[in-house]
Amino acid sequence: MELEHPRKWVQEDPDKPAFIMARSGRVVTRLQLEESANRCAHMLRDLGLKTGDTIAIFMENSPAFIEIACAAARSGLLYTTISTHLAVPEVEYIVNDCGAKAFFTSTARAEVASQLLDKMPNVAARLMVNGTLPGYEAYEDKVSAYPVDPIPDEMAGADMLYSSGTTGRPKGIKLNVEPMPYGELSDGGKLLIALYGLNNETVYLSPAPLYHAAPLRFVMLTLYVGGTVIVMEKFDALESIKLIEKYKVTHSQWVPTMFIRMLKLPEEERRKYDVSSQKIAIHAAAPVPIQVKEQMIDWWGPILFEYYAGTEGNGLCAIASDEWLQHKGSVGRAMLGTIKILDDEENELPPREVGTIYFADGVDFEYHNDPEKTASSRTAQGWTTLNDVGYVDEEGYLYLTDRKTNMIISGGVNIYPQESENILVTHPKVLDAAVIGVPHEEFGEAVKAVVQLRNPAEASPALEQELIEFCRGQLAKLKCPSSIDFVDELPRTPTGKLLKRLLKDKYWKQESDQ
């Protein structure tokens, strides 16, 4: 697939918006982004950073975030973007583990940034956006001294992102791809552009934090092909729908919790906005409850495109709405790599038998500074896994069951909580739900739900029983919670990932304290 060099779009229409910040309305044109990214690239070279070096970006969704990422992407650098919700020790660990030589942050992150100064011994430059603190240079002042023309030794850079650390310390994910000149693109990037029809007419709505893999990569691809990105500073269900109408959004990307939040809006409120400009609404990150996806297709039309992949990029499955309606619950067939379902002894399983999902013939990757984890993600044949569990049907469509680490073993029976979670969130009184295993004297683990209600005042033993019966009406009793706790909010990252470890720790700690 031949693609135009991204600089062509700047030359063709320099004043077209490259991206627009949703809440502030700030517009950054193609030419402005080109010049600011070039200035930053010159600065990075002047700081001594060369192809293959790493920078770290720790800031909220902002113009500077995109500018710095674009600079790294034309300087041959690895750029590690860090969740703004992490604590000081977590940020410290990632900055040092990734080997960052420059650290970019903002005054909005001042509380954490101020405590990192003496904890980043290998960082040669510390720069801050929108003001400064002692120990940090003002990014805007420093970068303004550099020229707007491209650096002479441009090379394509790449992200090196860290896993969310839901089961231990996060690990950097390094894709093993050959160095290439700036303007060339990996096969995975070309596949996504072709699959979703991204081009210079695309208006892409990004509602999630840019430090996460999917938003970051799709934003960068949209900019690469000359499209316009609408960047939400923070997800809001109603604002998302308004933005689709306002900017005539053609492409968007979501996680299931966002769909659920939008569907929980009053129908007359969400239906009054025109979302017909959308051609493709991409979603991933977690299995979506079948009823939720049916409701979204009814509302938006058959434009939902689901994919299954990880930050590791080792494989990709995808499915369009028309296919999904014939294979409800599937995340699609392999578009990159070949799906293998294996048992714990690495034997290949037949269709409809549940096992660990592997990809053969996919993209190679490694976990940075962790050869043991890298080795544990591979079979003897070199097939790789993200430790998700599922099965394929006779036509090769993949169905996710859950993550291995979420499995509950109760009385010797393996229970995957995703099934009952998907049912609970469809109850009209439920806003969010998590199902976990908690200590049980006889069975080892019991199935418990932790539920966030739309109206917290409705929490009661009667509603607990109602929700248990609601689940049992659609699923085997042993898969359903035997008890429910109500909470004000579940611990989710802004990208929608549920931090089950935090929930489980509470119950297992209570057990150990007794």
C-alpha positions as CSV (number, residue, x, y, z in Angstrom):
1,M,0.0,0.0,0.0
2,E,1.5,3.3,-1.1
3,L,0.9,6.3,1.0
4,E,1.6,10.0,0.5
5,H,4.4,11.5,2.7
6,P,2.6,13.3,5.6
7,R,4.3,16.6,4.6
8,K,2.4,16.7,1.4
9,W,-0.8,17.6,3.3
10,V,0.9,20.6,4.9
11,Q,2.0,21.8,1.5
12,E,-1.4,21.2,-0.1
13,D,-3.6,23.0,2.6
14,P,-1.5,24.5,5.4
15,D,-4.4,26.2,7.1
16,K,-6.6,23.1,7.5
17,P,-7.0,22.0,11.2
18,A,-4.7,19.2,12.1
19,F,-6.4,18.9,15.5
20,I,-8.9,20.8,17.6
21,M,-9.1,20.7,21.4
22,A,-12.8,20.0,22.1
23,R,-13.3,21.9,25.4
24,S,-11.2,25.0,24.7
25,G,-11.9,25.0,20.9
26,R,-8.3,25.7,20.2
27,V,-7.4,25.0,16.6
28,V,-3.9,23.9,15.5
29,T,-3.4,23.9,11.7
30,R,-1.3,21.6,9.7
31,L,1.4,24.2,9.2
32,Q,1.4,25.1,12.9
33,L,1.8,21.5,13.9
34,E,4.5,21.0,11.3
35,E,6.5,23.9,12.5
36,S,6.1,23.3,16.2
37,A,7.1,19.6,15.8
38,N,10.1,20.6,13.7
39,R,11.2,23.1,16.4
40,C,10.9,20.4,19.1
41,A,12.8,17.9,16.9
42,H,15.7,20.4,16.6
43,M,15.6,20.9,20.4
44,L,15.8,17.1,20.9
45,R,18.8,16.8,18.7
46,D,20.4,19.8,20.5
47,L,19.8,18.0,23.8
48,G,21.9,15.1,22.4
49,L,19.1,12.7,21.7
50,K,19.8,10.5,18.7
51,T,17.8,7.8,16.8
52,G,16.9,5.0,19.2
53,D,16.9,7.1,22.4
54,T,13.8,7.5,24.6
55,I,11.7,10.4,25.9
56,A,8.9,10.3,28.5
57,I,5.7,12.4,28.3
58,F,3.7,12.8,31.5
59,M,0.8,15.2,30.8
60,E,-2.9,15.5,30.2
61,N,-4.4,15.7,26.7
62,S,-3.0,19.0,25.3
63,P,-1.6,20.5,22.1
64,A,2.0,20.1,23.6
65,F,1.4,16.4,24.0
66,I,0.7,15.9,20.3
67,E,3.5,18.3,19.3
68,I,6.1,16.4,21.3
69,A,4.9,13.0,20.1
70,C,5.0,14.3,16.5
71,A,8.6,15.6,17.1
72,A,9.7,12.2,18.4
73,A,8.0,10.4,15.5
74,R,10.3,12.3,13.0
75,S,13.4,12.1,15.1
76,G,13.7,8.3,15.3
77,L,13.0,8.4,19.0
78,L,11.0,6.1,21.2
79,Y,8.3,8.0,23.2
80,T,6.9,6.6,26.4
81,T,3.6,8.2,27.4
82,I,2.7,7.8,31.1
83,S,-0.7,7.7,32.7
84,T,-1.5,10.9,34.6
85,H,-3.2,8.8,37.3
86,L,0.0,7.1,38.5
87,A,1.6,7.9,41.8
88,V,5.2,9.2,42.2
89,P,6.9,5.7,42.6
90,E,5.1,4.4,39.5
91,V,6.1,7.3,37.3
92,E,9.6,7.1,38.7
93,Y,9.8,3.5,37.8
94,I,8.6,3.9,34.2
95,V,10.9,6.9,33.5
96,N,13.9,5.1,34.7
97,D,13.0,1.7,33.3
98,C,12.4,3.1,29.8
99,G,15.7,4.9,29.9
100,A,14.2,8.4,29.1
101,K,16.8,11.1,28.4
102,A,14.2,13.9,28.4
103,F,11.1,14.2,30.6
104,F,8.1,16.4,29.5
105,T,5.3,17.3,31.9
106,S,2.9,20.2,32.7
107,T,2.0,22.4,35.6
108,A,-1.2,20.4,35.9
109,R,1.0,17.5,37.0
110,A,3.1,19.7,39.3
111,E,2.4,17.8,42.5
112,V,3.9,14.6,41.1
113,A,6.5,16.3,38.9
114,S,8.0,18.3,41.9
115,Q,8.7,15.0,43.7
116,L,10.5,13.4,40.8
117,L,13.4,15.8,40.4
118,D,16.0,13.7,42.3
119,K,14.4,10.4,41.2
120,M,15.3,10.5,37.5
121,P,19.2,10.3,37.4
122,N,19.5,9.5,33.7
123,V,17.2,12.3,32.5
124,A,19.2,15.1,31.0
125,A,16.4,17.6,30.4
126,R,13.2,18.3,32.3
127,L,10.7,20.5,30.6
128,M,7.3,21.7,31.7
129,V,4.4,23.1,29.7
130,N,2.2,26.0,30.8
131,G,4.6,27.4,33.4
132,T,7.4,25.9,35.4
133,L,8.7,24.8,38.7
134,P,12.2,24.9,40.2
135,G,14.2,22.2,38.4
136,Y,12.2,22.4,35.2
137,E,12.7,24.5,32.1
138,A,9.8,26.2,30.5
139,Y,9.1,24.2,27.4
140,E,7.6,27.0,25.3
141,D,10.6,29.3,26.0
142,K,13.2,26.7,25.2
143,V,11.6,25.3,22.0
144,S,10.9,28.8,20.5
145,A,14.6,29.4,19.8
146,Y,14.8,26.6,17.2
147,P,14.1,26.7,13.5
148,V,10.8,25.6,11.9
149,D,12.4,23.6,9.0
150,P,12.9,19.8,9.3
151,I,16.0,18.3,11.0
152,P,18.4,16.9,8.4
153,D,18.5,13.4,9.7
154,E,14.8,12.6,10.1
155,M,13.9,9.0,11.0
156,A,10.6,7.4,12.0
157,G,10.1,7.1,15.7
158,A,7.7,4.8,17.6
159,D,5.9,4.6,20.9
160,M,7.1,2.3,23.6
161,L,4.2,2.1,26.0
162,Y,3.8,0.4,29.3
163,S,1.2,-2.2,30.3
164,S,-1.3,-0.9,32.9
165,G,0.2,-3.0,35.6
166,T,-3.0,-4.6,36.7
167,T,-1.1,-7.7,37.7
168,G,2.2,-6.3,39.0
169,R,4.6,-3.7,37.8
170,P,4.0,-2.4,34.3
171,K,6.3,-3.5,31.5
172,G,7.5,-1.5,28.5
173,I,6.4,-3.0,25.2
174,K,8.9,-2.7,22.5
175,L,7.9,-3.6,18.9
176,N,10.7,-5.2,17.0
177,V,10.5,-3.3,13.7
178,E,13.3,-2.2,11.3
179,P,14.4,1.5,11.4
180,M,12.9,3.5,8.5
181,P,13.0,7.0,7.2
182,Y,10.3,9.5,8.5
183,G,7.3,9.3,6.2
184,E,7.4,5.5,5.9
185,L,5.0,3.4,8.0
186,S,4.9,0.0,9.5
187,D,2.7,-2.8,8.0
188,G,0.5,-2.6,11.1
189,G,-0.1,1.1,10.5
190,K,-0.8,0.6,6.9
191,L,-3.3,-2.2,7.8
192,L,-5.3,0.1,10.1
193,I,-5.4,2.9,7.6
194,A,-6.7,0.6,4.9
195,L,-9.1,-1.3,7.3
196,Y,-10.8,1.9,8.5
197,G,-10.5,4.1,5.4
198,L,-8.5,6.8,7.1
199,N,-7.7,9.7,4.7
200,N,-7.3,13.4,4.4
201,E,-11.1,13.9,4.7
202,T,-11.3,12.0,8.0
203,V,-12.6,13.8,11.1
204,Y,-11.6,11.6,14.0
205,L,-13.0,12.0,17.5
206,S,-10.7,10.9,20.2
207,P,-12.5,10.8,23.6
208,A,-9.8,9.0,25.6
209,P,-6.4,9.9,27.2
210,L,-3.6,10.1,24.7
211,Y,-1.2,8.2,26.9
212,H,-3.1,5.0,26.1
213,A,-2.1,2.9,23.0
214,A,-5.2,3.0,20.9
215,P,-6.0,6.8,21.1
216,L,-2.4,7.7,20.7
217,R,-1.8,5.5,17.6
218,F,-5.1,6.4,15.9
219,V,-4.5,10.1,16.4
220,M,-1.0,9.8,15.0
221,L,-2.3,7.8,12.0
222,T,-5.1,10.3,11.3
223,L,-2.5,13.1,11.4
224,Y,-0.2,11.1,9.1
225,V,-2.9,10.8,6.4
226,G,-3.9,14.5,6.7
227,G,-7.2,14.1,8.6
228,T,-8.4,16.3,11.4
229,V,-8.5,15.1,15.0
230,I,-11.0,16.3,17.6
231,V,-9.3,15.8,21.0
232,M,-11.5,15.6,24.1
233,E,-9.6,16.7,27.2
234,K,-11.8,14.3,29.1
235,F,-14.6,11.9,28.2
236,D,-18.1,13.0,28.8
237,A,-21.0,11.1,27.4
238,L,-23.2,14.0,26.3
239,E,-20.4,16.1,25.1
240,S,-19.2,13.3,22.9
241,I,-22.5,13.2,21.1
242,K,-22.6,17.0,20.7
243,L,-19.1,16.9,19.2
244,I,-20.1,14.4,16.6
245,E,-22.8,16.7,15.4
246,K,-20.7,19.9,15.7
247,Y,-17.7,18.7,13.8
248,K,-19.5,16.2,11.5
249,V,-17.2,13.5,12.8
250,T,-16.6,10.6,10.4
251,H,-14.6,8.3,12.6
252,S,-14.5,7.7,16.4
253,Q,-13.1,5.2,18.8
254,W,-14.6,4.0,22.1
255,V,-14.4,1.4,24.9
256,P,-17.5,-0.4,26.1
257,T,-17.9,1.6,29.3
258,M,-18.3,4.7,27.1
259,F,-21.1,3.1,25.1
260,I,-22.8,2.1,28.4
261,R,-22.5,5.7,29.7
262,M,-24.0,7.1,26.5
263,L,-26.9,4.6,26.5
264,K,-27.7,5.5,30.1
265,L,-28.4,9.1,29.1
266,P,-32.1,10.0,28.8
267,E,-33.2,8.8,25.4
268,E,-34.8,12.1,24.4
269,E,-31.5,13.8,25.2
270,R,-29.1,11.5,23.2
271,R,-31.5,11.1,20.3
272,K,-31.8,14.8,19.6
273,Y,-28.2,15.1,18.2
274,D,-27.4,14.2,14.6
275,V,-24.7,11.5,14.5
276,S,-25.3,10.5,10.9
277,S,-21.9,11.9,9.7
278,Q,-20.2,8.9,11.3
279,K,-18.9,6.3,8.9
280,I,-17.0,4.2,11.3
281,A,-17.2,3.9,15.1
282,I,-14.3,1.7,16.3
283,H,-14.3,0.0,19.6
284,A,-12.0,-2.3,21.5
285,A,-10.2,-2.8,24.9
286,A,-12.8,-5.1,26.4
287,P,-15.6,-7.4,25.3
288,V,-18.8,-5.4,24.8
289,P,-22.1,-6.9,26.2
290,I,-24.2,-8.1,23.3
291,Q,-27.3,-6.2,24.3
292,V,-25.2,-3.0,24.5
293,K,-23.8,-3.4,21.0
294,E,-27.2,-4.2,19.7
295,Q,-28.5,-0.9,21.2
296,M,-25.6,1.0,19.7
297,I,-26.2,-0.4,16.2
298,D,-29.9,0.5,16.6
299,W,-28.9,4.0,17.4
300,W,-25.9,4.7,15.2
301,G,-26.5,2.2,12.4
302,P,-24.3,-0.7,11.3
303,I,-21.1,1.4,11.6
304,L,-19.6,-0.2,14.6
305,F,-16.2,-1.9,13.9
306,E,-14.7,-3.9,16.7
307,Y,-11.2,-5.1,16.9
308,Y,-9.1,-7.3,19.3
309,A,-5.4,-6.4,19.7
310,G,-3.0,-5.4,22.4
311,T,-0.4,-2.7,22.9
312,E,2.0,-5.5,22.0
313,G,0.7,-5.4,18.4
314,N,1.4,-9.1,18.0
315,G,-1.9,-9.8,16.1
316,L,-5.2,-8.2,15.2
317,C,-8.8,-9.5,14.8
318,A,-11.5,-7.2,13.4
319,I,-15.2,-7.4,12.6
320,A,-17.8,-5.1,11.0
321,S,-21.3,-4.7,12.2
322,D,-22.9,-6.8,9.5
323,E,-20.6,-9.7,10.3
324,W,-21.1,-9.3,14.0
325,L,-24.9,-9.5,13.6
326,Q,-24.3,-13.0,12.2
327,H,-21.7,-13.9,14.9
328,K,-22.9,-12.0,17.9
329,G,-20.2,-11.7,20.6
330,S,-17.3,-12.3,18.3
331,V,-14.3,-9.9,18.0
332,G,-13.7,-11.0,14.5
333,R,-11.3,-13.0,12.4
334,A,-7.5,-12.6,12.2
335,M,-6.3,-9.7,10.0
336,L,-2.7,-9.9,11.3
337,G,-1.3,-13.2,12.5
338,T,-3.0,-16.5,12.8
339,I,-5.2,-17.4,15.8
340,K,-4.2,-20.5,17.9
341,I,-6.2,-21.6,20.9
342,L,-4.1,-23.7,23.2
343,D,-4.6,-25.6,26.5
344,D,-2.2,-25.3,29.5
345,E,0.1,-27.9,27.9
346,E,0.2,-25.9,24.6
347,N,-1.9,-28.4,22.7
348,E,-4.0,-26.8,20.0
349,L,-7.7,-27.0,20.7
350,P,-10.6,-27.6,18.3
351,P,-13.3,-25.0,17.5
352,R,-15.5,-23.9,20.5
353,E,-13.1,-25.2,23.1
354,V,-11.9,-22.5,25.5
355,G,-8.2,-21.9,25.9
356,T,-5.5,-19.3,25.9
357,I,-5.4,-17.1,22.7
358,Y,-2.1,-17.1,20.8
359,F,-1.1,-15.5,17.5
360,A,1.3,-17.2,15.1
361,D,3.0,-15.3,12.3
362,G,2.3,-12.0,13.9
363,V,4.5,-9.0,14.8
364,D,7.4,-9.7,17.2
365,F,7.7,-7.7,20.4
366,E,9.5,-7.9,23.7
367,Y,8.9,-6.6,27.2
368,H,11.6,-4.1,27.9
369,N,14.2,-5.2,30.5
370,D,12.2,-8.4,31.2
371,P,13.4,-11.4,29.2
372,E,11.5,-13.7,31.6
373,K,8.2,-12.1,30.9
374,T,9.0,-12.0,27.2
375,A,9.8,-15.7,27.2
376,S,6.6,-16.5,29.2
377,S,4.5,-14.9,26.5
378,R,5.7,-17.4,23.9
379,T,5.2,-21.0,23.1
380,A,8.0,-23.3,21.9
381,Q,7.0,-22.5,18.3
382,G,7.3,-18.7,19.0
383,W,3.5,-18.0,19.1
384,T,2.7,-15.1,21.4
385,T,-0.1,-14.4,23.8
386,L,-1.6,-11.5,25.8
387,N,-3.0,-14.1,28.3
388,D,-6.6,-13.6,27.2
389,V,-8.9,-16.6,27.1
390,G,-11.4,-17.5,24.4
391,Y,-12.4,-19.8,21.6
392,V,-12.9,-19.8,17.8
393,D,-15.9,-21.0,15.9
394,E,-15.8,-23.2,12.8
395,E,-15.4,-20.2,10.6
396,G,-12.4,-18.8,12.5
397,Y,-14.3,-16.0,14.4
398,L,-12.8,-15.4,17.8
399,Y,-14.8,-15.0,21.0
400,L,-13.2,-13.7,24.2
401,T,-14.0,-15.3,27.5
402,D,-11.9,-13.2,29.9
403,R,-8.4,-12.7,31.0
404,K,-6.6,-15.6,32.6
405,T,-5.8,-13.5,35.7
406,N,-9.5,-12.7,36.2
407,M,-10.6,-16.4,36.4
408,I,-12.4,-17.4,39.6
409,I,-12.0,-21.0,40.8
410,S,-14.9,-22.0,43.0
411,G,-15.3,-25.6,44.1
412,G,-12.9,-26.6,41.4
413,V,-14.9,-25.0,38.6
414,N,-13.4,-22.3,36.4
415,I,-15.6,-19.2,36.2
416,Y,-14.9,-16.3,33.9
417,P,-16.6,-13.2,35.4
418,Q,-17.0,-11.3,32.2
419,E,-20.2,-13.2,31.4
420,S,-22.0,-12.0,34.5
421,E,-20.6,-8.5,34.3
422,N,-22.0,-8.2,30.8
423,I,-25.4,-9.1,32.1
424,L,-25.4,-6.9,35.2
425,V,-24.5,-3.7,33.3
426,T,-27.6,-4.1,31.2
427,H,-29.9,-3.8,34.3
428,P,-31.5,-0.3,34.1
429,K,-30.4,0.6,37.7
430,V,-26.8,-0.4,37.2
431,L,-24.1,2.0,35.9
432,D,-21.1,-0.2,36.2
433,A,-20.3,-3.7,37.6
434,A,-17.3,-5.9,38.5
435,V,-17.4,-9.5,39.4
436,I,-14.5,-11.0,41.4
437,G,-13.6,-14.1,43.4
438,V,-13.5,-13.5,47.2
439,P,-12.4,-16.0,49.9
440,H,-14.8,-18.8,50.8
441,E,-14.0,-21.4,53.5
442,E,-15.6,-24.3,51.6
443,F,-15.2,-23.5,47.9
444,G,-11.9,-21.6,48.0
445,E,-13.5,-18.6,46.2
446,A,-17.1,-17.3,46.0
447,V,-18.4,-15.1,43.2
448,K,-19.1,-11.5,44.3
449,A,-20.3,-8.5,42.4
450,V,-19.3,-5.0,43.2
451,V,-21.9,-2.6,41.6
452,Q,-22.1,1.1,41.0
453,L,-25.7,2.2,40.7
454,R,-27.1,5.1,38.6
455,N,-28.7,6.3,41.8
456,P,-26.6,5.3,44.8
457,A,-29.6,5.9,47.2
458,E,-31.3,2.8,45.8
459,A,-28.8,0.5,47.3
460,S,-30.5,-2.1,49.5
461,P,-30.7,-5.8,50.3
462,A,-33.8,-6.0,48.2
463,L,-32.0,-4.6,45.1
464,E,-29.0,-6.9,45.8
465,Q,-31.4,-9.9,45.6
466,E,-33.1,-8.4,42.5
467,L,-29.7,-8.2,40.7
468,I,-28.7,-11.7,41.7
469,E,-32.0,-13.1,40.3
470,F,-31.6,-10.9,37.2
471,C,-28.3,-12.6,36.5
472,R,-29.5,-16.1,37.3
473,G,-32.3,-15.6,34.8
474,Q,-29.8,-15.5,32.0
475,L,-26.8,-17.5,33.2
476,A,-26.0,-20.6,35.2
477,K,-26.3,-20.1,38.9
478,L,-22.7,-21.0,39.6
479,K,-21.5,-18.2,37.3
480,C,-23.6,-15.5,39.0
481,P,-22.7,-13.6,42.1
482,S,-23.9,-15.0,45.4
483,S,-23.6,-11.5,47.0
484,I,-23.3,-7.9,45.9
485,D,-21.6,-4.9,47.4
486,F,-22.6,-1.4,46.3
487,V,-19.9,1.3,45.9
488,D,-20.0,4.9,44.8
489,E,-17.5,4.3,41.9
490,L,-15.5,1.4,40.6
491,P,-11.7,1.8,40.1
492,R,-11.4,2.3,36.3
493,T,-8.6,4.0,34.4
494,P,-9.8,6.8,32.1
495,T,-9.4,4.3,29.2
496,G,-12.1,2.1,30.7
497,K,-9.9,-0.7,32.1
498,L,-11.2,-2.0,35.4
499,L,-8.5,-2.3,38.1
500,K,-9.8,-5.6,39.6
501,R,-6.6,-5.9,41.6
502,L,-7.7,-3.0,43.8
503,L,-11.1,-4.6,44.4
504,K,-9.7,-8.0,45.1
505,D,-7.0,-6.8,47.4
506,K,-9.6,-5.3,49.8
507,Y,-11.4,-8.6,50.2
508,W,-8.4,-10.8,50.4
509,K,-6.7,-8.4,52.9
510,Q,-9.8,-8.6,55.1
511,E,-9.4,-12.4,55.1
512,S,-5.7,-12.3,56.0
513,D,-6.4,-9.8,58.8
514,Q,-8.9,-12.1,60.5
